[in-house]
Amino acid sequence: MSSGSSSRSDSPSSDSEWSKKENKMFEEALAYYGVGAPNLCEKVTSAMGGTKSTEEVRRHFQFLVDDVNNIEHGRIPFPKYKTQGFWT
């Protein structure tokens, strides 16, 4: 047995892609607690039932913030959607 475990979470989905279910839980927890809540990442981690570590939640949140900032500053172009209906 190795006693030199890393500091990463031993959760099965640790450092993996986030599933649709995990993303939904993440989004719902953010909406519930609000972005300015104290200890937000810890609360979101708890609300997700431990499927991700607090550090993974923190990184995922930072990616979200970065994406929103890039969109708001015009660094990411809006997709050109094909619309259908009477307004086209």
PDB file of N, CA, C and O in Angstrom, chain B, residues numbered from 101:
ATOM      1  N   MET B 101       0.821  -1.178   0.000  1.00  0.00           N
ATOM      2  CA  MET B 101       0.000   0.000   0.000  1.00  0.00           C
ATOM      3  C   MET B 101       0.867   1.243   0.000  1.00  0.00           C
ATOM      4  O   MET B 101       1.863   1.328   0.717  1.00  0.00           O
ATOM      5  N   SER B 102       0.480   2.177  -0.794  1.00  0.00           N
ATOM      6  CA  SER B 102       1.232   3.420  -0.882  1.00  0.00           C
ATOM      7  C   SER B 102       0.668   4.432   0.095  1.00  0.00           C
ATOM      8  O   SER B 102      -0.540   4.661   0.144  1.00  0.00           O
ATOM      9  N   SER B 103       1.554   5.037   0.871  1.00  0.00           N
ATOM     10  CA  SER B 103       1.096   6.058   1.802  1.00  0.00           C
ATOM     11  C   SER B 103       1.273   7.446   1.221  1.00  0.00           C
ATOM     12  O   SER B 103       0.874   8.428   1.847  1.00  0.00           O
ATOM     13  N   GLY B 104       1.862   7.553   0.040  1.00  0.00           N
ATOM     14  CA  GLY B 104       2.109   8.846  -0.570  1.00  0.00           C
ATOM     15  C   GLY B 104       0.999   9.255  -1.515  1.00  0.00           C
ATOM     16  O   GLY B 104       1.229   9.427  -2.712  1.00  0.00           O
ATOM     17  N   SER B 105      -0.190   9.412  -0.991  1.00  0.00           N
ATOM     18  CA  SER B 105      -1.295   9.815  -1.857  1.00  0.00           C
ATOM     19  C   SER B 105      -1.176  11.280  -2.210  1.00  0.00           C
ATOM     20  O   SER B 105      -0.622  12.077  -1.452  1.00  0.00           O
ATOM     21  N   SER B 106      -1.696  11.620  -3.357  1.00  0.00           N
ATOM     22  CA  SER B 106      -1.640  13.007  -3.804  1.00  0.00           C
ATOM     23  C   SER B 106      -2.716  13.812  -3.099  1.00  0.00           C
ATOM     24  O   SER B 106      -3.549  13.264  -2.377  1.00  0.00           O
ATOM     25  N   SER B 107      -2.687  15.119  -3.316  1.00  0.00           N
ATOM     26  CA  SER B 107      -3.673  15.986  -2.675  1.00  0.00           C
ATOM     27  C   SER B 107      -4.973  16.032  -3.464  1.00  0.00           C
ATOM     28  O   SER B 107      -5.911  16.712  -3.048  1.00  0.00           O
ATOM     29  N   ARG B 108      -5.056  15.343  -4.566  1.00  0.00           N
ATOM     30  CA  ARG B 108      -6.281  15.320  -5.358  1.00  0.00           C
ATOM     31  C   ARG B 108      -7.351  14.496  -4.670  1.00  0.00           C
ATOM     32  O   ARG B 108      -7.070  13.600  -3.875  1.00  0.00           O
ATOM     33  N   SER B 109      -8.566  14.825  -4.999  1.00  0.00           N
ATOM     34  CA  SER B 109      -9.707  14.096  -4.450  1.00  0.00           C
ATOM     35  C   SER B 109      -9.711  12.661  -4.955  1.00  0.00           C
ATOM     36  O   SER B 109      -9.309  12.399  -6.088  1.00  0.00           O
ATOM     37  N   ASP B 110     -10.155  11.746  -4.134  1.00  0.00           N
ATOM     38  CA  ASP B 110     -10.271  10.351  -4.546  1.00  0.00           C
ATOM     39  C   ASP B 110     -11.634  10.054  -5.158  1.00  0.00           C
ATOM     40  O   ASP B 110     -11.963   8.895  -5.411  1.00  0.00           O
ATOM     41  N   SER B 111     -12.426  11.097  -5.397  1.00  0.00           N
ATOM     42  CA  SER B 111     -13.754  10.896  -5.963  1.00  0.00           C
ATOM     43  C   SER B 111     -13.636  10.309  -7.360  1.00  0.00           C
ATOM     44  O   SER B 111     -12.698  10.640  -8.085  1.00  0.00           O
ATOM     45  N   PRO B 112     -14.573   9.438  -7.758  1.00  0.00           N
ATOM     46  CA  PRO B 112     -14.494   8.776  -9.053  1.00  0.00           C
ATOM     47  C   PRO B 112     -14.446   9.737 -10.230  1.00  0.00           C
ATOM     48  O   PRO B 112     -13.844   9.421 -11.256  1.00  0.00           O
ATOM     49  N   SER B 113     -15.070  10.907 -10.104  1.00  0.00           N
ATOM     50  CA  SER B 113     -15.087  11.824 -11.231  1.00  0.00           C
ATOM     51  C   SER B 113     -14.057  12.934 -11.079  1.00  0.00           C
ATOM     52  O   SER B 113     -14.124  13.940 -11.786  1.00  0.00           O
ATOM     53  N   SER B 114     -13.109  12.765 -10.169  1.00  0.00           N
ATOM     54  CA  SER B 114     -12.102  13.767  -9.922  1.00  0.00           C
ATOM     55  C   SER B 114     -11.314  14.077 -11.188  1.00  0.00           C
ATOM     56  O   SER B 114     -10.865  13.172 -11.892  1.00  0.00           O
ATOM     57  N   ASP B 115     -11.151  15.367 -11.468  1.00  0.00           N
ATOM     58  CA  ASP B 115     -10.379  15.855 -12.610  1.00  0.00           C
ATOM     59  C   ASP B 115     -10.850  15.305 -13.947  1.00  0.00           C
ATOM     60  O   ASP B 115     -10.084  15.301 -14.911  1.00  0.00           O
ATOM     61  N   SER B 116     -12.075  14.848 -14.027  1.00  0.00           N
ATOM     62  CA  SER B 116     -12.619  14.367 -15.289  1.00  0.00           C
ATOM     63  C   SER B 116     -13.554  15.418 -15.852  1.00  0.00           C
ATOM     64  O   SER B 116     -13.781  16.464 -15.244  1.00  0.00           O
ATOM     65  N   GLU B 117     -14.078  15.128 -16.996  1.00  0.00           N
ATOM     66  CA  GLU B 117     -15.084  16.001 -17.575  1.00  0.00           C
ATOM     67  C   GLU B 117     -16.283  16.053 -16.641  1.00  0.00           C
ATOM     68  O   GLU B 117     -16.560  15.106 -15.904  1.00  0.00           O
ATOM     69  N   TRP B 118     -16.983  17.169 -16.685  1.00  0.00           N
ATOM     70  CA  TRP B 118     -18.187  17.298 -15.886  1.00  0.00           C
ATOM     71  C   TRP B 118     -19.353  16.764 -16.693  1.00  0.00           C
ATOM     72  O   TRP B 118     -19.522  17.113 -17.862  1.00  0.00           O
ATOM     73  N   SER B 119     -20.146  15.929 -16.078  1.00  0.00           N
ATOM     74  CA  SER B 119     -21.329  15.388 -16.752  1.00  0.00           C
ATOM     75  C   SER B 119     -22.413  16.465 -16.816  1.00  0.00           C
ATOM     76  O   SER B 119     -22.334  17.489 -16.138  1.00  0.00           O
ATOM     77  N   LYS B 120     -23.422  16.210 -17.644  1.00  0.00           N
ATOM     78  CA  LYS B 120     -24.553  17.143 -17.719  1.00  0.00           C
ATOM     79  C   LYS B 120     -25.219  17.274 -16.354  1.00  0.00           C
ATOM     80  O   LYS B 120     -25.616  18.368 -15.952  1.00  0.00           O
ATOM     81  N   LYS B 121     -25.339  16.157 -15.648  1.00  0.00           N
ATOM     82  CA  LYS B 121     -25.962  16.174 -14.324  1.00  0.00           C
ATOM     83  C   LYS B 121     -25.139  17.017 -13.347  1.00  0.00           C
ATOM     84  O   LYS B 121     -25.696  17.799 -12.576  1.00  0.00           O
ATOM     85  N   GLU B 122     -23.808  16.856 -13.382  1.00  0.00           N
ATOM     86  CA  GLU B 122     -22.952  17.639 -12.486  1.00  0.00           C
ATOM     87  C   GLU B 122     -23.028  19.129 -12.824  1.00  0.00           C
ATOM     88  O   GLU B 122     -23.083  19.969 -11.925  1.00  0.00           O
ATOM     89  N   ASN B 123     -23.030  19.456 -14.113  1.00  0.00           N
ATOM     90  CA  ASN B 123     -23.163  20.857 -14.518  1.00  0.00           C
ATOM     91  C   ASN B 123     -24.485  21.435 -14.048  1.00  0.00           C
ATOM     92  O   ASN B 123     -24.537  22.575 -13.586  1.00  0.00           O
ATOM     93  N   LYS B 124     -25.546  20.664 -14.161  1.00  0.00           N
ATOM     94  CA  LYS B 124     -26.868  21.122 -13.729  1.00  0.00           C
ATOM     95  C   LYS B 124     -26.876  21.357 -12.218  1.00  0.00           C
ATOM     96  O   LYS B 124     -27.400  22.369 -11.753  1.00  0.00           O
ATOM     97  N   MET B 125     -26.301  20.433 -11.450  1.00  0.00           N
ATOM     98  CA  MET B 125     -26.226  20.611  -9.997  1.00  0.00           C
ATOM     99  C   MET B 125     -25.405  21.855  -9.652  1.00  0.00           C
ATOM    100  O   MET B 125     -25.771  22.617  -8.757  1.00  0.00           O
ATOM    101  N   PHE B 126     -24.295  22.056 -10.366  1.00  0.00           N
ATOM    102  CA  PHE B 126     -23.437  23.221 -10.182  1.00  0.00           C
ATOM    103  C   PHE B 126     -24.230  24.505 -10.428  1.00  0.00           C
ATOM    104  O   PHE B 126     -24.209  25.422  -9.607  1.00  0.00           O
ATOM    105  N   GLU B 127     -24.926  24.563 -11.561  1.00  0.00           N
ATOM    106  CA  GLU B 127     -25.706  25.747 -11.924  1.00  0.00           C
ATOM    107  C   GLU B 127     -26.824  26.012 -10.920  1.00  0.00           C
ATOM    108  O   GLU B 127     -27.052  27.156 -10.527  1.00  0.00           O
ATOM    109  N   GLU B 128     -27.512  24.964 -10.512  1.00  0.00           N
ATOM    110  CA  GLU B 128     -28.605  25.135  -9.552  1.00  0.00           C
ATOM    111  C   GLU B 128     -28.087  25.632  -8.202  1.00  0.00           C
ATOM    112  O   GLU B 128     -28.718  26.473  -7.562  1.00  0.00           O
ATOM    113  N   ALA B 129     -26.944  25.111  -7.775  1.00  0.00           N
ATOM    114  CA  ALA B 129     -26.359  25.553  -6.505  1.00  0.00           C
ATOM    115  C   ALA B 129     -25.910  27.009  -6.603  1.00  0.00           C
ATOM    116  O   ALA B 129     -26.094  27.774  -5.656  1.00  0.00           O
ATOM    117  N   LEU B 130     -25.323  27.404  -7.738  1.00  0.00           N
ATOM    118  CA  LEU B 130     -24.937  28.814  -7.921  1.00  0.00           C
ATOM    119  C   LEU B 130     -26.160  29.714  -7.860  1.00  0.00           C
ATOM    120  O   LEU B 130     -26.131  30.765  -7.220  1.00  0.00           O
ATOM    121  N   ALA B 131     -27.227  29.309  -8.521  1.00  0.00           N
ATOM    122  CA  ALA B 131     -28.458  30.100  -8.520  1.00  0.00           C
ATOM    123  C   ALA B 131     -29.046  30.182  -7.110  1.00  0.00           C
ATOM    124  O   ALA B 131     -29.548  31.231  -6.707  1.00  0.00           O
ATOM    125  N   TYR B 132     -28.986  29.102  -6.378  1.00  0.00           N
ATOM    126  CA  TYR B 132     -29.557  29.064  -5.031  1.00  0.00           C
ATOM    127  C   TYR B 132     -28.765  29.952  -4.066  1.00  0.00           C
ATOM    128  O   TYR B 132     -29.349  30.769  -3.355  1.00  0.00           O
ATOM    129  N   TYR B 133     -27.445  29.796  -4.041  1.00  0.00           N
ATOM    130  CA  TYR B 133     -26.623  30.519  -3.077  1.00  0.00           C
ATOM    131  C   TYR B 133     -26.283  31.931  -3.525  1.00  0.00           C
ATOM    132  O   TYR B 133     -26.107  32.813  -2.685  1.00  0.00           O
ATOM    133  N   GLY B 134     -26.186  32.166  -4.819  1.00  0.00           N
ATOM    134  CA  GLY B 134     -25.790  33.474  -5.339  1.00  0.00           C
ATOM    135  C   GLY B 134     -24.286  33.586  -5.412  1.00  0.00           C
ATOM    136  O   GLY B 134     -23.561  33.072  -4.560  1.00  0.00           O
ATOM    137  N   VAL B 135     -23.832  34.266  -6.444  1.00  0.00           N
ATOM    138  CA  VAL B 135     -22.397  34.347  -6.718  1.00  0.00           C
ATOM    139  C   VAL B 135     -21.625  35.021  -5.587  1.00  0.00           C
ATOM    140  O   VAL B 135     -20.450  34.714  -5.387  1.00  0.00           O
ATOM    141  N   GLY B 136     -22.246  35.919  -4.852  1.00  0.00           N
ATOM    142  CA  GLY B 136     -21.545  36.632  -3.791  1.00  0.00           C
ATOM    143  C   GLY B 136     -21.586  35.970  -2.429  1.00  0.00           C
ATOM    144  O   GLY B 136     -21.135  36.554  -1.444  1.00  0.00           O
ATOM    145  N   ALA B 137     -22.119  34.760  -2.357  1.00  0.00           N
ATOM    146  CA  ALA B 137     -22.242  34.081  -1.061  1.00  0.00           C
ATOM    147  C   ALA B 137     -20.875  33.763  -0.466  1.00  0.00           C
ATOM    148  O   ALA B 137     -19.962  33.355  -1.184  1.00  0.00           O
ATOM    149  N   PRO B 138     -20.733  33.952   0.852  1.00  0.00           N
ATOM    150  CA  PRO B 138     -19.477  33.542   1.497  1.00  0.00           C
ATOM    151  C   PRO B 138     -19.310  32.024   1.396  1.00  0.00           C
ATOM    152  O   PRO B 138     -20.283  31.276   1.480  1.00  0.00           O
ATOM    153  N   ASN B 139     -18.084  31.591   1.217  1.00  0.00           N
ATOM    154  CA  ASN B 139     -17.764  30.158   1.115  1.00  0.00           C
ATOM    155  C   ASN B 139     -18.549  29.479   0.005  1.00  0.00           C
ATOM    156  O   ASN B 139     -18.988  28.338   0.151  1.00  0.00           O
ATOM    157  N   LEU B 140     -18.721  30.183  -1.102  1.00  0.00           N
ATOM    158  CA  LEU B 140     -19.552  29.684  -2.194  1.00  0.00           C
ATOM    159  C   LEU B 140     -19.118  28.307  -2.677  1.00  0.00           C
ATOM    160  O   LEU B 140     -19.952  27.411  -2.806  1.00  0.00           O
ATOM    161  N   CYS B 141     -17.844  28.125  -2.944  1.00  0.00           N
ATOM    162  CA  CYS B 141     -17.395  26.843  -3.514  1.00  0.00           C
ATOM    163  C   CYS B 141     -17.622  25.684  -2.561  1.00  0.00           C
ATOM    164  O   CYS B 141     -17.953  24.580  -2.992  1.00  0.00           O
ATOM    165  N   GLU B 142     -17.446  25.925  -1.269  1.00  0.00           N
ATOM    166  CA  GLU B 142     -17.705  24.876  -0.289  1.00  0.00           C
ATOM    167  C   GLU B 142     -19.195  24.524  -0.267  1.00  0.00           C
ATOM    168  O   GLU B 142     -19.560  23.352  -0.169  1.00  0.00           O
ATOM    169  N   LYS B 143     -20.048  25.541  -0.358  1.00  0.00           N
ATOM    170  CA  LYS B 143     -21.490  25.306  -0.358  1.00  0.00           C
ATOM    171  C   LYS B 143     -21.917  24.551  -1.611  1.00  0.00           C
ATOM    172  O   LYS B 143     -22.745  23.643  -1.544  1.00  0.00           O
ATOM    173  N   VAL B 144     -21.346  24.931  -2.758  1.00  0.00           N
ATOM    174  CA  VAL B 144     -21.686  24.249  -4.006  1.00  0.00           C
ATOM    175  C   VAL B 144     -21.212  22.802  -3.957  1.00  0.00           C
ATOM    176  O   VAL B 144     -21.930  21.898  -4.383  1.00  0.00           O
ATOM    177  N   THR B 145     -20.012  22.582  -3.441  1.00  0.00           N
ATOM    178  CA  THR B 145     -19.489  21.218  -3.304  1.00  0.00           C
ATOM    179  C   THR B 145     -20.429  20.364  -2.465  1.00  0.00           C
ATOM    180  O   THR B 145     -20.738  19.227  -2.822  1.00  0.00           O
ATOM    181  N   SER B 146     -20.875  20.918  -1.357  1.00  0.00           N
ATOM    182  CA  SER B 146     -21.798  20.193  -0.479  1.00  0.00           C
ATOM    183  C   SER B 146     -23.123  19.921  -1.181  1.00  0.00           C
ATOM    184  O   SER B 146     -23.671  18.823  -1.088  1.00  0.00           O
ATOM    185  N   ALA B 147     -23.635  20.931  -1.886  1.00  0.00           N
ATOM    186  CA  ALA B 147     -24.906  20.770  -2.593  1.00  0.00           C
ATOM    187  C   ALA B 147     -24.815  19.710  -3.685  1.00  0.00           C
ATOM    188  O   ALA B 147     -25.813  19.076  -4.027  1.00  0.00           O
ATOM    189  N   MET B 148     -23.613  19.520  -4.230  1.00  0.00           N
ATOM    190  CA  MET B 148     -23.409  18.520  -5.282  1.00  0.00           C
ATOM    191  C   MET B 148     -23.195  17.125  -4.708  1.00  0.00           C
ATOM    192  O   MET B 148     -23.015  16.168  -5.461  1.00  0.00           O
ATOM    193  N   GLY B 149     -23.211  17.001  -3.408  1.00  0.00           N
ATOM    194  CA  GLY B 149     -23.095  15.692  -2.780  1.00  0.00           C
ATOM    195  C   GLY B 149     -21.700  15.092  -2.825  1.00  0.00           C
ATOM    196  O   GLY B 149     -21.537  13.879  -2.697  1.00  0.00           O
ATOM    197  N   GLY B 150     -20.700  15.934  -3.004  1.00  0.00           N
ATOM    198  CA  GLY B 150     -19.326  15.442  -2.993  1.00  0.00           C
ATOM    199  C   GLY B 150     -18.869  14.789  -4.283  1.00  0.00           C
ATOM    200  O   GLY B 150     -17.845  14.107  -4.294  1.00  0.00           O
ATOM    201  N   THR B 151     -19.604  14.982  -5.374  1.00  0.00           N
ATOM    202  CA  THR B 151     -19.183  14.380  -6.644  1.00  0.00           C
ATOM    203  C   THR B 151     -17.944  15.060  -7.200  1.00  0.00           C
ATOM    204  O   THR B 151     -17.236  14.486  -8.027  1.00  0.00           O
ATOM    205  N   LYS B 152     -17.676  16.289  -6.748  1.00  0.00           N
ATOM    206  CA  LYS B 152     -16.477  17.037  -7.125  1.00  0.00           C
ATOM    207  C   LYS B 152     -15.868  17.619  -5.864  1.00  0.00           C
ATOM    208  O   LYS B 152     -16.576  17.893  -4.895  1.00  0.00           O
ATOM    209  N   SER B 153     -14.561  17.809  -5.877  1.00  0.00           N
ATOM    210  CA  SER B 153     -13.897  18.428  -4.733  1.00  0.00           C
ATOM    211  C   SER B 153     -14.125  19.939  -4.767  1.00  0.00           C
ATOM    212  O   SER B 153     -14.515  20.496  -5.793  1.00  0.00           O
ATOM    213  N   THR B 154     -13.878  20.587  -3.639  1.00  0.00           N
ATOM    214  CA  THR B 154     -14.023  22.041  -3.583  1.00  0.00           C
ATOM    215  C   THR B 154     -13.082  22.708  -4.575  1.00  0.00           C
ATOM    216  O   THR B 154     -13.449  23.705  -5.197  1.00  0.00           O
ATOM    217  N   GLU B 155     -11.887  22.179  -4.730  1.00  0.00           N
ATOM    218  CA  GLU B 155     -10.944  22.761  -5.691  1.00  0.00           C
ATOM    219  C   GLU B 155     -11.455  22.610  -7.121  1.00  0.00           C
ATOM    220  O   GLU B 155     -11.291  23.526  -7.927  1.00  0.00           O
ATOM    221  N   GLU B 156     -12.067  21.480  -7.450  1.00  0.00           N
ATOM    222  CA  GLU B 156     -12.638  21.291  -8.786  1.00  0.00           C
ATOM    223  C   GLU B 156     -13.787  22.274  -9.019  1.00  0.00           C
ATOM    224  O   GLU B 156     -13.916  22.841 -10.105  1.00  0.00           O
ATOM    225  N   VAL B 157     -14.612  22.472  -8.001  1.00  0.00           N
ATOM    226  CA  VAL B 157     -15.709  23.435  -8.103  1.00  0.00           C
ATOM    227  C   VAL B 157     -15.137  24.836  -8.279  1.00  0.00           C
ATOM    228  O   VAL B 157     -15.646  25.612  -9.088  1.00  0.00           O
ATOM    229  N   ARG B 158     -14.099  25.166  -7.543  1.00  0.00           N
ATOM    230  CA  ARG B 158     -13.458  26.481  -7.642  1.00  0.00           C
ATOM    231  C   ARG B 158     -12.920  26.720  -9.058  1.00  0.00           C
ATOM    232  O   ARG B 158     -13.111  27.795  -9.626  1.00  0.00           O
ATOM    233  N   ARG B 159     -12.248  25.712  -9.620  1.00  0.00           N
ATOM    234  CA  ARG B 159     -11.722  25.837 -10.990  1.00  0.00           C
ATOM    235  C   ARG B 159     -12.853  25.971 -12.003  1.00  0.00           C
ATOM    236  O   ARG B 159     -12.772  26.789 -12.919  1.00  0.00           O
ATOM    237  N   HIS B 160     -13.906  25.172 -11.845  1.00  0.00           N
ATOM    238  CA  HIS B 160     -15.049  25.207 -12.759  1.00  0.00           C
ATOM    239  C   HIS B 160     -15.724  26.583 -12.710  1.00  0.00           C
ATOM    240  O   HIS B 160     -16.116  27.127 -13.742  1.00  0.00           O
ATOM    241  N   PHE B 161     -15.852  27.129 -11.519  1.00  0.00           N
ATOM    242  CA  PHE B 161     -16.430  28.459 -11.356  1.00  0.00           C
ATOM    243  C   PHE B 161     -15.549  29.507 -12.032  1.00  0.00           C
ATOM    244  O   PHE B 161     -16.056  30.405 -12.705  1.00  0.00           O
ATOM    245  N   GLN B 162     -14.234  29.396 -11.856  1.00  0.00           N
ATOM    246  CA  GLN B 162     -13.322  30.371 -12.469  1.00  0.00           C
ATOM    247  C   GLN B 162     -13.393  30.299 -13.990  1.00  0.00           C
ATOM    248  O   GLN B 162     -13.343  31.333 -14.655  1.00  0.00           O
ATOM    249  N   PHE B 163     -13.508  29.092 -14.554  1.00  0.00           N
ATOM    250  CA  PHE B 163     -13.679  28.957 -16.007  1.00  0.00           C
ATOM    251  C   PHE B 163     -14.955  29.660 -16.455  1.00  0.00           C
ATOM    252  O   PHE B 163     -14.970  30.327 -17.490  1.00  0.00           O
ATOM    253  N   LEU B 164     -16.020  29.511 -15.680  1.00  0.00           N
ATOM    254  CA  LEU B 164     -17.291  30.164 -16.003  1.00  0.00           C
ATOM    255  C   LEU B 164     -17.131  31.682 -15.985  1.00  0.00           C
ATOM    256  O   LEU B 164     -17.576  32.366 -16.907  1.00  0.00           O
ATOM    257  N   VAL B 165     -16.500  32.207 -14.942  1.00  0.00           N
ATOM    258  CA  VAL B 165     -16.273  33.651 -14.834  1.00  0.00           C
ATOM    259  C   VAL B 165     -15.434  34.145 -16.007  1.00  0.00           C
ATOM    260  O   VAL B 165     -15.746  35.174 -16.606  1.00  0.00           O
ATOM    261  N   ASP B 166     -14.378  33.417 -16.335  1.00  0.00           N
ATOM    262  CA  ASP B 166     -13.518  33.804 -17.463  1.00  0.00           C
ATOM    263  C   ASP B 166     -14.297  33.814 -18.772  1.00  0.00           C
ATOM    264  O   ASP B 166     -14.152  34.738 -19.572  1.00  0.00           O
ATOM    265  N   ASP B 167     -15.126  32.790 -19.000  1.00  0.00           N
ATOM    266  CA  ASP B 167     -15.933  32.726 -20.222  1.00  0.00           C
ATOM    267  C   ASP B 167     -16.890  33.914 -20.313  1.00  0.00           C
ATOM    268  O   ASP B 167     -17.006  34.544 -21.364  1.00  0.00           O
ATOM    269  N   VAL B 168     -17.567  34.213 -19.223  1.00  0.00           N
ATOM    270  CA  VAL B 168     -18.505  35.341 -19.219  1.00  0.00           C
ATOM    271  C   VAL B 168     -17.762  36.643 -19.506  1.00  0.00           C
ATOM    272  O   VAL B 168     -18.232  37.466 -20.292  1.00  0.00           O
ATOM    273  N   ASN B 169     -16.608  36.831 -18.874  1.00  0.00           N
ATOM    274  CA  ASN B 169     -15.821  38.043 -19.117  1.00  0.00           C
ATOM    275  C   ASN B 169     -15.382  38.135 -20.582  1.00  0.00           C
ATOM    276  O   ASN B 169     -15.437  39.210 -21.178  1.00  0.00           O
ATOM    277  N   ASN B 170     -14.951  37.021 -21.157  1.00  0.00           N
ATOM    278  CA  ASN B 170     -14.540  37.025 -22.560  1.00  0.00           C
ATOM    279  C   ASN B 170     -15.706  37.366 -23.485  1.00  0.00           C
ATOM    280  O   ASN B 170     -15.536  38.107 -24.453  1.00  0.00           O
ATOM    281  N   ILE B 171     -16.874  36.833 -23.191  1.00  0.00           N
ATOM    282  CA  ILE B 171     -18.057  37.129 -24.004  1.00  0.00           C
ATOM    283  C   ILE B 171     -18.424  38.607 -23.867  1.00  0.00           C
ATOM    284  O   ILE B 171     -18.674  39.287 -24.862  1.00  0.00           O
ATOM    285  N   GLU B 172     -18.453  39.094 -22.629  1.00  0.00           N
ATOM    286  CA  GLU B 172     -18.835  40.487 -22.397  1.00  0.00           C
ATOM    287  C   GLU B 172     -17.858  41.477 -23.014  1.00  0.00           C
ATOM    288  O   GLU B 172     -18.253  42.588 -23.366  1.00  0.00           O
ATOM    289  N   HIS B 173     -16.597  41.099 -23.152  1.00  0.00           N
ATOM    290  CA  HIS B 173     -15.593  41.988 -23.729  1.00  0.00           C
ATOM    291  C   HIS B 173     -15.383  41.744 -25.225  1.00  0.00           C
ATOM    292  O   HIS B 173     -14.444  42.278 -25.817  1.00  0.00           O
ATOM    293  N   GLY B 174     -16.253  40.941 -25.832  1.00  0.00           N
ATOM    294  CA  GLY B 174     -16.200  40.733 -27.270  1.00  0.00           C
ATOM    295  C   GLY B 174     -15.062  39.862 -27.756  1.00  0.00           C
ATOM    296  O   GLY B 174     -14.746  39.866 -28.946  1.00  0.00           O
ATOM    297  N   ARG B 175     -14.441  39.116 -26.858  1.00  0.00           N
ATOM    298  CA  ARG B 175     -13.319  38.252 -27.260  1.00  0.00           C
ATOM    299  C   ARG B 175     -13.787  36.943 -27.867  1.00  0.00           C
ATOM    300  O   ARG B 175     -13.023  36.251 -28.541  1.00  0.00           O
ATOM    301  N   ILE B 176     -15.042  36.609 -27.628  1.00  0.00           N
ATOM    302  CA  ILE B 176     -15.635  35.401 -28.194  1.00  0.00           C
ATOM    303  C   ILE B 176     -16.849  35.849 -28.988  1.00  0.00           C
ATOM    304  O   ILE B 176     -17.781  36.421 -28.423  1.00  0.00           O
ATOM    305  N   PRO B 177     -16.849  35.597 -30.292  1.00  0.00           N
ATOM    306  CA  PRO B 177     -17.987  36.053 -31.092  1.00  0.00           C
ATOM    307  C   PRO B 177     -19.247  35.250 -30.772  1.00  0.00           C
ATOM    308  O   PRO B 177     -19.188  34.067 -30.435  1.00  0.00           O
ATOM    309  N   PHE B 178     -20.365  35.918 -30.886  1.00  0.00           N
ATOM    310  CA  PHE B 178     -21.636  35.232 -30.717  1.00  0.00           C
ATOM    311  C   PHE B 178     -21.839  34.292 -31.898  1.00  0.00           C
ATOM    312  O   PHE B 178     -21.509  34.647 -33.030  1.00  0.00           O
ATOM    313  N   PRO B 179     -22.368  33.118 -31.658  1.00  0.00           N
ATOM    314  CA  PRO B 179     -22.623  32.196 -32.770  1.00  0.00           C
ATOM    315  C   PRO B 179     -23.717  32.748 -33.669  1.00  0.00           C
ATOM    316  O   PRO B 179     -24.605  33.473 -33.221  1.00  0.00           O
ATOM    317  N   LYS B 180     -23.637  32.395 -34.938  1.00  0.00           N
ATOM    318  CA  LYS B 180     -24.659  32.807 -35.888  1.00  0.00           C
ATOM    319  C   LYS B 180     -25.695  31.692 -35.957  1.00  0.00           C
ATOM    320  O   LYS B 180     -25.486  30.667 -36.606  1.00  0.00           O
ATOM    321  N   TYR B 181     -26.807  31.912 -35.281  1.00  0.00           N
ATOM    322  CA  TYR B 181     -27.864  30.916 -35.239  1.00  0.00           C
ATOM    323  C   TYR B 181     -28.771  31.082 -36.448  1.00  0.00           C
ATOM    324  O   TYR B 181     -29.054  32.199 -36.883  1.00  0.00           O
ATOM    325  N   LYS B 182     -29.212  29.975 -36.972  1.00  0.00           N
ATOM    326  CA  LYS B 182     -30.250  30.017 -37.990  1.00  0.00           C
ATOM    327  C   LYS B 182     -31.565  30.057 -37.246  1.00  0.00           C
ATOM    328  O   LYS B 182     -31.888  29.147 -36.482  1.00  0.00           O
ATOM    329  N   THR B 183     -32.316  31.106 -37.468  1.00  0.00           N
ATOM    330  CA  THR B 183     -33.607  31.213 -36.786  1.00  0.00           C
ATOM    331  C   THR B 183     -34.708  30.816 -37.733  1.00  0.00           C
ATOM    332  O   THR B 183     -34.582  30.950 -38.951  1.00  0.00           O
ATOM    333  N   GLN B 184     -35.750  30.343 -37.183  1.00  0.00           N
ATOM    334  CA  GLN B 184     -36.899  29.964 -37.970  1.00  0.00           C
ATOM    335  C   GLN B 184     -38.137  30.636 -37.414  1.00  0.00           C
ATOM    336  O   GLN B 184     -38.197  30.956 -36.227  1.00  0.00           O
ATOM    337  N   GLY B 185     -39.092  30.842 -38.241  1.00  0.00           N
ATOM    338  CA  GLY B 185     -40.335  31.432 -37.766  1.00  0.00           C
ATOM    339  C   GLY B 185     -40.672  32.677 -38.540  1.00  0.00           C
ATOM    340  O   GLY B 185     -39.992  33.034 -39.502  1.00  0.00           O
ATOM    341  N   PHE B 186     -41.718  33.331 -38.114  1.00  0.00           N
ATOM    342  CA  PHE B 186     -42.235  34.476 -38.850  1.00  0.00           C
ATOM    343  C   PHE B 186     -41.333  35.689 -38.763  1.00  0.00           C
ATOM    344  O   PHE B 186     -41.459  36.586 -39.597  1.00  0.00           O
ATOM    345  N   TRP B 187     -40.422  35.766 -37.793  1.00  0.00           N
ATOM    346  CA  TRP B 187     -39.577  36.948 -37.610  1.00  0.00           C
ATOM    347  C   TRP B 187     -38.357  36.929 -38.539  1.00  0.00           C
ATOM    348  O   TRP B 187     -37.595  37.896 -38.545  1.00  0.00           O
ATOM    349  N   THR B 188     -38.145  35.871 -39.318  1.00  0.00           N
ATOM    350  CA  THR B 188     -36.971  35.806 -40.191  1.00  0.00           C
ATOM    351  C   THR B 188     -37.255  36.305 -41.567  1.00  0.00           C
ATOM    352  O   THR B 188     -36.364  36.313 -42.417  1.00  0.00           O
TER     353      THR B 188
END
